Amino acid sequence: MDRVDRVNLYKQMLLIRRFEERSAEMYALGKIGGFCLLYIGEEAVAVGAIDALRSDDYVFSSYRDHGHCLARGSDPKAVMAELFGRSTGLCGGKGGSMHLIDVERRFMGGYAIVGGHLPLAAGAAFAVNYRGGDQIVLCFFGEGAVPSGACHETLNLAAMWKLPILFLCENNRYGMGTPVERSVALYTDVSKNAVAYGIEAGYVDGMDVLAVREAVSKAVDQIRTSKRPYFLEALTYRFLGHSMADPAHGHYRAKSEVDEAKKRDPLLVLKTKLLGERAAAEADFTALEEEVKKIVDEAVNFAEASPVPSLEALAEDVYTTGEKGGSRPAQGGRVQ
């Protein structure tokens, strides 16, 4: 990658970091309701992986989806408005933090049920094969989803049907407050779960955006060529708690552990590399901070100024069962 591309990766990670920090602030002020799960510390995985995709590939995410959505190119204003529950949000204010979706960019949604979206991603990959396409499906999920039945059923079908899907496990070492060694049998190498189904697997340093991009690029090229799935485990770490209900280090991990992990902050890792190679100067990072701050400020102002959904919107995008058993949109609904 040339200098411009690498600096752009830093900018994307910085945007996610500052967006999430403001989201935490807005949640604390009561302007964002419901659940709010932040991506701080894991930015290198989303940015590095999605940068390796084509625009016509598909992306599925779980409930920690802000970073994936922004990395895919969604408008920060529309994302923040969705968190605020406003009609200008990506989902008209009715999805919220855990259910972002941007079909135009083929970001097929965040899903709150742990492991529940893996079969959906496999379904999209099946559709790609059925239509004779060469797109791939990138499916993000945490290590906490691996023991679920949905995960193993999906791995089995993906291997049997040779689906073009990249299973990207973001192993941040904790499922809510449970450490991985207390919840996953193969916790020292989660990717071996895929090997059991004949799926090739690997792992990557999830705190290094360049390493993630290289690993995903190779995996994606292999999937397109072999028409077989691949499982990649990214070793990462979330600096905040599981959700805003657990904003600090919590009672399940020591502050010293978090501080040690922050020494490999993905922003710091790339910044140090760029400075060391003289690919960027401190002045460049100062300018990026100012640029990103403006983007996030505009997103918050846009969200605050946007209207809440109308009462009529409750009947939109809702389906009911017809008298003869068929499905039809509810009155006022629209089909997209």
Disulfide bonds with the S-S distance in Angstrom:
none
